[in-house]
Amino acid sequence: MLKKLGLVTILSSVLFADTIFVSNEKDNTISVIDSVTNEVVKTYEVGQRPRGITLTSDYSKLYICASDDDTVQAMDTKTGKILYNLPSGEDPEQFSLHPDGTELYISNEDDGIVTVVDTVNKTVIKQIEVGIEPEGMAVSPDGSVAINSSETSNFLHWIDTKTKEIIHNTLVDERPRHIEFSKTGDKVWASSEIGGTVIVLDTKTKESLGKISFKIPGIYKDKIQPVGIKLTSDGKYAFVALGPANHVAVVDAKTYEVIKYLLVGKRVWQLGLANNETKLYTTNGVSSDISIIDVDSLKVEKTIKVGRFPWGIAVKPTK
């Protein structure tokens, strides 16, 4: 029986195997991790200071914000070869791909703009003036709206993707960073790093549905800095990376109550879910590793060393 159970476990893990891509900000590399062995299997050299990364819908390409090269690189996910560069504006940090794959919305931190790039023709469609130090970027699941956060202005800027015009601004707490739509698109979650909060907004009305604060025993309040957010598709959990607090908060996505804090590596920044959502991966910048969290048990299972200062993460199914 044990042997059979072991075989089932092995077959299940192979069936739902993922390839995990991690951008290493200080090494100018992408680490590639096999989710079955939980080992780094390849390391690819890319542009300078890679931060935000995202996969195309067919998983054939990985887009990389090469911030210090002022470009977005398109990497072949099978070979690791850089296929071409996209125009991006200066200092691209985070971006979001339109669901149809034809437009990339890019935050340009130094210039206070969002650059919209045609991924097919590899041209700039428009540059939209936003607040000071734009950072987070998200496009709604239906593709109708893009939202950008400006760190210094403390606004979320709502952009109509058809007109490429700002249609609304939402004032939030200090230094907004990451933006995440719910899977159904009816809610928007946004973290405020220095404010120490996450706000949840109704996508249609743009009104606040709730605000989440965090308190970890033994950790000073100013160290609790929410950054990356990841939501499960069943609407059960929201995971929030708390930066130099070195913890991930597990939040009830319906009541907005914090369920648990999980200790991970140093300066946890961004989060990625396995495609079957049984595992959560965290990028821990200062400790130069990623943590693997089991979603069912809400326990940290393993730590994997990657390059220096891991920043972004993207998860590709291999089966």
N, C-alpha and C positions, 0 to 999 in steps of 0.2 A: 504493500500500500504506500509506504513512504517513498519507494523508488518510483512508483507511478506518479505520485504527487510531485516529486522532484522533476520528473520529466515534463509534466504539465506546466510547471512553473517555468522551466527552461523554454519550452515551446511558446508559451505565452509571451515571455520577454522578447523572444526573437520575432514573433509575429508583430509586436508593437514596437519594434526597434526604431529609435530615433538617432539622427545625427545632430549634434549640438554645436553651433558655431558661436564663438566668443571673441569679441574684439579686445585686443590688448593695447591700451592707450599708450603706454610707455615703450613697448617693444615694436610697435608698427607691424603687428602680426594678427592673424586669425588662428585661434586654436580650434581644432576639430575633435570632438569627443564622441566616442561610441557609447550609446546608452546601455548596451548589454554588458560590456566589459568595464564601463565607467573609467575609461582611460583615454588620454590624449593620443590620437592615432596619427594626426598630421598637424603641422604648423606651416601656415602660408605667410610669406612676406607681402605686405600691402602698403598703401600710402601712409603718410605721416599722421600720427595721432588719430587712429581710427576710433570712432565712438559709436554713434547710432548705426545699427545694421537691421536689415529686413529682407525677407525672402519674397520672390515673385510667387504668384499663385500656383504656378506649376513646379515650383521649387528648383527650377533649373539655374536660377541666378540669385546671388546674394548681393544686395546693394549695400555699400559701405560709405559712411561719411568719413572721408579722409580730411579731417578738419584743417590741418596745417598745410595741406596741398590745395585747399579751396576747390575741392572736387568731390563728386560722388563716383565711386568705382563700381563697376558691374563685374562680379567674379563668377566664373563657372563653378557650380557647387560640386561637380564630379572631379574636376582636374585642379581646381584652385587657381586657374589662370585668370588674370585680369583681361576681360574681353574688350572693354572700352571704358572711357570716362564720360560722365554726364556733367554739363555745366551746373553749378550749384550756388553761385554767389559766394561771398567770403565767409569763411569759418562755419561751414555746415556742422551742426551738432546733432540734432534729431530731425527725423523726417517721418512721413507717413505716405504710404502708397494708396492711391484711389483703388477701390475694389475691382474696377475694370482693368487695372494695371497700366493705364495709359498716362496717368499724371502722378508726379511725385511732388509732395508739398514739403518744403525744406525750410527749417529755421536757420536764419543767418544772424548769429549772435552779435557780431561786431557792427552790423549795418542797420539793425532794427527793421529788417524786412523778412517776408516769407517769399521764397522763390518757388514758382510753379514751373515744373519741367515736363515737357512732352517726352516720355520715355521711348516712344517709337521713332520720332524724328530727331531726338536728342537735341532739342532746342528749348530755350526759355520762353514760356508762354506769357508770363507776367511776373513782376515783382510788386508785392503788396506791402505798403508801409504799415508797421504795427508798433507796439510799444518798445521800450528800451530793453535790450538783451533778450530777444525771443529765445525760447528754450524748447518747451514741449510742443508736440505736434500730433494731431490725430484726425483721421477722417472717419465719418460715421459709416456704419455697415451698409447703408443704402447709398452712400456716396454723395449725399446732398449738401453736407456741411463739413467744413474743416475747422478745427479749433487750434489756436496757437496760444501759448502762455508767454507773457513777457515778465522776466524775473524782477526787473527794477521798477516797472510800472505797476506790477501787481494786478494785471488784467488777464482775463481769457478773452481772446478776440475770435468771434464767430464769423466765418467766411463762407459766403455762398459759393459753391464750387462751379456753378454755371456762370455767374457774373464776375466771379473773382473779386467781389467787393465785401468789405466788412459790414455785417448786418446787425451786430450787437456786440457790446463789451460788458463783461461781468467782472466786477471788482472782487478780488479774493484776498486771502491773507498773504503775508509777506513772502516773497520769492517763490512764486508758483513754478513747478518743475514739470512733472509728468501728467499726461492726460490719457484717460482710458475710457472708451465707450463700453457699455454693457453689450453682450452678444446680440441682444434684441435691438439695441440702438436707442432705447427709450431713456437711458440714464447716462450721465457723464460723471466720471470720477476724476478729480484733480487734486494733486498734492501741493502743499505749500511748505517748502523746506524750512525756512526760518520761522514762519508762523506756527509750525509744528502740527498742522491740521490737514485733513482731507475733506473736501467738500463734495457732496453728491448733488447734481443738478438734474432737473427734468429737461430733457432735450427739446421738447416742444415749447414749454412755457419759459424755459431758461431760469426758472425759480429754484431756490435751494430746497432740497428734500431732507437734508441733514448735514451735520458737520461732525467729524470724528476727531477727537483729541487722544493723545497717548500718554501713558504714565507707566514707567518701568521702575520697580523698586531698585534703589541703589544707583540709578543713572540720572545724572543731572538733566533737567528739562531742555537746556540748550544743546544737548547732544542728541536729542531725539528729533531727527530731521527727515520727514517723509519724502521719498523720491519716487522710485518705481512702484507701479501698481499692476497687479494681474488679477483678473476675475475668472472664476470658473463658469463654464457655459450653462450649468444648471442653476445659476443664480444663488448658489449656497454660500460661497466664500469670496471674500476679497483679501488678497495678500498685499501687504504694504511694506516695502523696504524702508528701513528707518536709518539709513546712512551710518554716521559714526556711533550710533547707539548699538550697532552690531547685532541687531535683532530684526526679524520679520514679524509684523503684527498679523494675526489671523483675525479677520473681521467677519461677523455675520452680515452678509450682503443684503439681507432683508431688514434687520433691525438696526444695523450700523453700530452694534455693540462689539467691542474687542473681546474675542474668545480666549486668545492665548498669545504669548510672545515666544518666539523661537530664536535661540542664540545661534548665530551663524558666524561667518568670518568678519574681518574688519572692514568697515565702511561699505556696507551692502548697498548696492546701487540700483541694478536693474534685475528683472525677474523674467523667467520663461517657463511655460507649462509644457510638459510632455503632451504629445498629440492625443493620447488617451486620458490625459489629465490625472494620472496617478502619481506623477512626480512634479515637483516644483524645483527649478534651478535658480540659484542666486549668483550674481557676480559680486565678488568681494574685493574691492579695489586695493586696499592697503595690504591685505594679506595675500594678494595675488593668487586667489583660488576661487572655486565655486563650491557651493554647498548643495547637496541633494536632499530635498525634503519629501517624505512620503505623505501624500495628501490625505489618505485614509486615516492614518494614525497620528498625523500632525507631529511627526518626529523627524529630526535631522538624522539622516542615515550615513552620509559620507561626505568627505571633502576631497576635491581634486585640484591639484596644483595646475595652473595654466601659466600664461605670460604675466608680465608686470602690468599692474593696474587694469584688470579686466573691467570693461565698461558695458558694452552692449551684448545682447544674447538673442539668438534666433534658433528655432527648433524645426528640423526637417524630418518628416517620416521617411524611412528607408524601405518600408515594406508596404 
